[in-house]
Amino acid sequence: LVLAFFVALFAPQSLWGALLVNQSGGLLVLIGGLQAAGWVTEWRARALHPALALPVVADEEVPAPVGGYERLLDRIGQRWVRMLAQIGAPTLWLAGWALLTLYSIGQVWNLSLVPATLGVAASVGASLSLLLAFGLLVLERQLAQENSAEWPEANALAQLTRVAIICLVLSALCLLFANQTSVWPLRLAVLIGLLPGLVAAEWLLRAVLSLFSPPREQVEPKLLARSFIADLLRWPPQPLLALQHELHNRFGIDLRQIWAFTYMRRAFLPVL
């Protein structure tokens, strides 16, 4: 993001700005997912090993405010603290990552970029992108092979890793084929931001919906950084199966028990 900021200062119509921001969007999605999984992992560690929990330190006594204005400010501050505590740090952080991703992608959304030759820097950037994508691919394979009973959040993190990998690989293709006559690398470089942007928009919606079910200390929290969009990034693609699992996990609706949907699925191909 810092590199994209300096590129925007000196070359606002360059391919590099959109490319760097969209790559950062994919990485921000992965960072947000790792942090959200860290909250759940810390809760599980405290629940399994209560002796390792940090001791509670008694707060120092603060003198009560004297004037009426000071008492009003104190009540407002306590109200904000209680409200933020009720919302929870995971929800606030997830909304922050989503807003940062959406804002960054929106700043470089420009489908009227002018083609230009990038020179040796394009080859270097493509090589670095592919190298980072290969490292993330190793991480994704490791997460995908984790036992869900031992680490339930590994599958969701593997899906978010695929978002970053796709952004990096497509960015490398744009850099390798960019020249003074081709327009499609510029359009593709801008459209790459749709993938992390959709995931960030879904996260923002999940953060808003989580306000209606505040966290409870005695109940294991669910991973808030799940993504239905990232779940579609599998081969072979099974969007209906992903939607079915999402409805069952989120709302308890099992479409397999509804005979009308089963009949429609079986009769779809013959009718078509």
Disulfide bonds with the S-S distance in Angstrom:
none
